[in-house]
């Protein structure tokens, strides 16, 4: 649809209402504000939901891998050939031998539950999450020997622990005596402190060297609990899982695979459902704003019926009248959408600074890591989603102008002047 200078001039004139037409202008202003807020809110919420999902996936997978591979018994023995064969499969990045068991930590007279994971320091260095700034104190190079341990930052802060301090690990996989099981109790020296940025892991995960974990949990020599496998394409992990299962049969070493979809399916499905519901709810803001455009334009058409009649008698066509009112309503939608895009992008780009500023101003914790798992407010804008939100807002705005514009074009100049 091509708009001529006359149509643009008249549409602009009607948008700049005089004082006696102020109510129509107020409705247009509320419509513009509603569209801007709706677009901005949708962009912000979608970006935050994307950020939550991606950050949680990065932290969960960075520490746990994308799949766990188990043998048919409690322990996997003679596992090196199997590990090498899995590592040679297409799409596999790392294969980590793990000994993992729940245990009790005794720190400064306090006992708390934890997950103790035995892993070689060389395998931890291959993980992307430990190649950045995850090690906040000490070094992975020192995570060797039978008395070394690495703990999370939040656990260290909670009990004022530093590199060189000691803690005690108590597990039920101890010695069997005449009076029953005697717990295994051993003191370890903190050699490193890590921070994944996820409260659950930074508080309750403890790492030992593989041999130290084997000794503490009475695991047979040369045995492990399972492998953690990291792949290139987490969304195609099923293909790698099938390849691992086939490999186990080929090697005569039956394997069981549990990938991230099975381990975290409930959690990520809940996030997806919440994201979809939030999108639908917030879309209603834009729909309400579109209805405001309809009501505002209908009132404008009724108020300008005499002007429409004069324009028609002066030679303006019905198409020209329709274009004038379509352009008037569409301008509100375009300006509101662009304003919402700018506001949403700026907010997402500075969301962490905004959060900290609000916390300092209100003196409250708006993003408690104990509740939300993450220590920073994440926001990941998807250009496709941003474009979809903008096109949806424009589409609703343009659709809202069609009926009032058509009604203006159908105005009978004779009847309009007679009613005056």
BATORFI-740543 format. One record per residue (C-alpha): residue in one letter; x, y, z. Coordinates in pm, whole numbers, padded with zeros to 5 digits, always signed. Example, Ala and Ser with C-alpha at 12.3 -4.5 7.8 and 13.67 -1.06 7.14 Angstrom:
A+01230-00450+00780/S+01367-00106+00714/
//
This chain:
X+00000+00000+00000/X+00153+00331-00116/X+00083+00642+00092/X+00095+00978-00082/X+00190+01315+00071/X-00176+01404+00123/X-00252+01088+00319/X+00060+01128+00536/X-00023+01494+00601/X-00380+01423+00709/X-00284+01121+00922/X-00022+01329+01103/X-00275+01606+01156/X-00527+01370+01314/X-00260+01218+01543/X-00176+01567+01671/X-00519+01631+01818/X-00624+01970+01941/X-00737+02032+02298/X-01103+01960+02233/X-01000+01626+02077/X-00768+01545+02363/X-00954+01234+02476/X-00882+01062+02143/X-00518+01161+02174/X-00504+01016+02526/X-00640+00683+02400/X-00376+00682+02124/X-00109+00753+02384/X-00225+00466+02605/X-00231+00237+02300/X+00125+00334+02209/X+00242+00284+02568/X+00063-00052+02591/X+00227-00182+02274/X+00569-00054+02382/X+00540-00215+02727/X+00403-00537+02580/X+00685-00570+02328/X+00952-00477+02584/X+00812-00715+02845/X+00791-01003+02598/X+01150-00948+02486/X+01277-00925+02844/X+01085-01229+02970/X+01182-01445+02671/X+01547-01338+02706/X+01551-01415+03079/X+01387-01755+03025/X+01639-01834+02750/X+01919-01719+02977/X+01798-01939+03263/X+01778-02242+03039/X+02117-02190+02872/X+02300-02104+03193/X+02151-02398+03378/X+02237-02631+03091/X+02594-02498+03072/X+02647-02543+03445/X+02474-02879+03474/X+02643-03025+03166/X+02976-02862+03247/X+02990-03047+03576/X+02799-03368+03492/X+02847-03429+03121/X+02569-03500+02874/X+02533-03869+02950/X+02638-04124+03209/X+02754-04469+03098/X+02724-04756+03345/X+02830-05120+03340/X+02600-05404+03429/X+02737-05438+03784/X+02803-05199+04070/X+03152-05124+03939/X+03314-05111+03598/X+03651-05290+03589/X+03911-05286+03312/X+03741-04976+03178/X+04026-04811+02985/X+03958-04992+02650/X+03588-04904+02679/X+03671-04540+02755/X+03904-04516+02454/X+03645-04674+02225/X+03372-04432+02343/X+03608-04136+02297/X+03666-04240+01935/X+03293-04224+01853/X+03183-03931+01632/X+03064-03631+01830/X+03224-03731+02162/X+03440-03460+02324/X+03543-03604+02660/X+03507-03928+02856/X+03562-03901+03231/X+03597-04191+03474/X+03402-04119+03793/X+03358-04263+04139/X+03063-04097+04310/X+02890-04155+04640/X+02693-03956+04898/X+02877-03878+05218/X+02874-03661+05528/X+03107-03366+05573/X+03225-03255+05915/X+03335-02892+05913/X+03411-02693+06227/X+03187-02910+06441/X+02901-02907+06188/X+02781-03201+05979/X+02618-03169+05638/X+02537-03395+05346/X+02735-03380+05022/X+02807-03561+04699/X+03168-03675+04683/X+03298-03725+04333/X+03631-03886+04252/X+03779-03758+03923/X+04132-03721+03790/X+04247-03360+03777/X+04358-03410+03414/X+04000-03502+03321/X+03860-03198+03503/X+04096-02971+03307/X+03936-03090+02983/X+03594-02964+03094/X+03505-02626+02948/X+03359-02507+03278/X+03699-02552+03450/X+03899-02390+03170/X+03770-02042+03253/X+03751-01872+03589/X+03575-02157+03774/X+03875-02218+04001/X+03865-01923+04240/X+04135-02041+04480/X+04414-02295+04462/X+04479-02499+04149/X+04368-02822+03986/X+04737-02913+03960/X+04738-02954+04340/X+04440-03192+04338/X+04660-03500+04372/X+04745-03746+04645/X+04534-03924+04902/X+04449-03625+05120/X+04353-03358+04860/X+04002-03222+04817/X+03831-02946+04615/X+03517-02777+04749/X+03264-02522+04620/X+03283-02149+04682/X+02952-02122+04870/X+03052-02405+05103/X+03386-02231+05165/X+03212-01899+05236/X+02950-02059+05460/X+03212-02214+05689/X+03497-01966+05632/X+03720-02229+05471/X+04037-02151+05275/X+04297-02341+05079/X+04507-02532+05331/X+04223-02587+05578/X+04094-02937+05645/X+03757-03107+05647/X+03646-03457+05730/X+03451-03690+05501/X+03242-03962+05661/X+03086-04240+05453/X+02911-04568+05531/X+03132-04763+05292/X+03376-04851+05567/X+03497-05170+05731/X+03264-05451+05839/X+03313-05558+06198/X+03143-05783+06449/X+02923-05494+06558/X+02831-05391+06204/X+02958-05140+05955/X+03218-04896+06083/X+03197-04566+05889/X+03500-04457+05690/X+03631-04132+05838/X+03920-03942+05687/X+04048-03586+05701/X+04140-03405+05377/X+04324-03084+05297/X+04152-02826+05076/X+04370-02773+04768/X+04126-02579+04546/X+03794-02396+04554/X+03561-02387+04251/X+03260-02177+04160/X+03018-02306+03895/X+02771-02026+03966/X+02497-02270+04063/X+02416-02276+04432/X+02336-02647+04452/X+02677-02749+04312/X+02884-02481+04484/X+02743-02589+04820/X+02713-02969+04813/X+02968-03107+04562/X+03316-03215+04673/X+03589-03348+04444/X+03860-03598+04532/X+04136-03743+04315/X+04022-04071+04163/X+04262-04284+04367/X+04168-04104+04691/X+03798-04170+04624/X+03874-04533+04541/X+04055-04572+04874/X+03791-04391+05081/X+03488-04572+04938/X+03659-04915+04929/X+03624-04945+04551/X+03821-05236+04401/X+04152-05149+04233/X+04109-05038+03873/X+03730-04994+03908/X+03496-04697+03877/X+03124-04630+03911/X+03058-04486+03565/X+03173-04264+03279/X+03059-03908+03219/X+03052-03835+02846/X+03046-03486+02695/X+02928-03451+02333/X+02943-03178+02067/X+02568-03162+02007/X+02361-03202+02327/X+02040-03182+02122/X+02150-03496+01931/X+02266-03691+02235/X+02028-03979+02152/X+02237-04069+01846/X+02552-04091+02057/X+02366-04292+02322/X+02262-04548+02062/X+02620-04566+01933/X+02750-04630+02287/X+02498-04910+02338/X+02601-05073+02009/X+02966-05034+02106/X+02906-05215+02435/X+02758-05517+02255/X+03046-05516+02006/X+03306-05517+02284/X+03117-05782+02480/X+03080-05533+02764/X+02707-05451+02800/X+02650-05089+02891/X+02362-04880+03024/X+02325-04517+02920/X+02134-04238+03093/X+02150-03905+02909/X+02059-03553+03020/X+01709-03576+02873/X+01619-03856+03114/X+01807-03709+03410/X+01672-03352+03385/X+01362-03395+03168/X+01114-03287+03438/X+01311-02973+03516/X+01362-02856+03157/X+01005-02948+03056/X+00877-02734+03343/X+01091-02444+03221/X+00954-02483+02868/X+00593-02493+02988/X+00650-02183+03203/X+00808-02005+02908/X+00515-02083+02678/X+00259-01975+02939/X+00443-01648+03004/X+00450-01579+02630/X+00075-01629+02601/X-00003-01417+02906/X+00219-01128+02805/X+00087-01135+02448/X-00245-01026+02599/X-00085-00688+02679/X-00028-00627+02309/X-00378-00752+02223/X-00534-00513+02476/X-00329-00229+02327/X-00453-00327+01981/X-00813-00304+02104/X-00729+00042+02234/X-00620+00134+01883/X-00955+00013+01748/X-01156+00212+02004/X-00942+00522+01957/X-00973+00513+01579/X-01347+00450+01589/X-01388+00756+01812/X-01162+00951+01578/X-01367+00847+01275/X-01688+00950+01449/X-01535+01281+01556/X-01402+01350+01206/X-01710+01245+01009/X-01766+01607+00896/X-01402+01633+00783/X-01436+01303+00596/X-01748+01432+00420/X-01573+01754+00317/X-01269+01561+00190/X-01495+01333-00013/X-01680+01627-00169/X-01343+01783-00257/X-01248+01474-00454/X-01078+01241-00204/X-01144+00877-00290/X-01258+00611-00046/X-00918+00445-00080/X-00750+00772+00018/X-00973+00809+00326/X-00901+00450+00424/X-00528+00508+00386/X-00541+00818+00609/X-00697+00635+00903/X-00496+00318+00842/X-00177+00525+00852/X-00293+00702+01169/X-00349+00374+01352/X-00046+00199+01204/X+00178+00486+01314/X+00080+00419+01675/X+00168+00051+01630/X+00500+00118+01457/X+00614+00381+01708/X+00505+00161+02000/X+00680-00147+01858/X+01006+00037+01790/X+00997+00196+02136/X+00935-00145+02292/X+01222-00300+02096/X+01465-00032+02209/X+01347-00052+02570/X+01359-00432+02577/X+01706-00457+02421/X+01850-00189+02652/X+01696-00356+02958/X+01830-00702+02862/X+02176-00562+02788/X+02198-00405+03135/X+01978-00640+03336/X+02244-00737+03591/X+02334-00372+03659/X+01964-00289+03694/X+01916-00574+03940/X+02208-00464+04155/X+02091-00103+04147/X+01741-00203+04258/X+01880-00423+04536/X+02097-00137+04661/X+01804+00105+04642/X+01540-00120+04800/X+01775-00300+05041/X+01631-00641+04946/X+01769-00951+04775/X+01580-00972+04446/X+01766-01276+04312/X+01851-01518+04590/X+02092-01780+04459/X+01958-02036+04708/X+01616-02012+04541/X+01700-01947+04175/X+02014-02168+04159/X+02216-01906+03964/X+02424-01625+04113/X+02363-01371+03833/X+02053-01268+03639/X+02085-01424+03292/X+01942-01279+02969/X+01999-01425+02622/X+01818-01251+02339/X+01735-01469+02039/X+01722-01249+01723/X+01455-01477+01575/X+01233-01439+01882/X+01284-01062+01894/X+01189-01038+01527/X+00884-01260+01588/X+00765-01040+01875/X+00807-00725+01662/X+00623-00876+01365/X+00343-01000+01590/X+00301-00653+01744/X+00301-00488+01402/X+00057-00745+01265/X-00188-00695+01552/X-00156-00317+01521/X-00219-00319+01146/X-00511-00560+01186/X-00663-00332+01450/X-00670-00039+01207/X-00851-00219+00927/X-01208-00198+01058/X-01197+00170+01166/X-01028+00264+00836/X-01288+00070+00637/X-01565+00235+00838/X-01418+00579+00762/X-01403+00497+00392/X-01769+00385+00395/X-01887+00714+00548/X-02162+00872+00332/X-02070+01244+00291/X-02434+01345+00241/X-02550+01175+00561/X-02248+01306+00753/X-02314+01670+00650/X-02689+01635+00709/X-02627+01506+01063/X-02410+01808+01131/
//
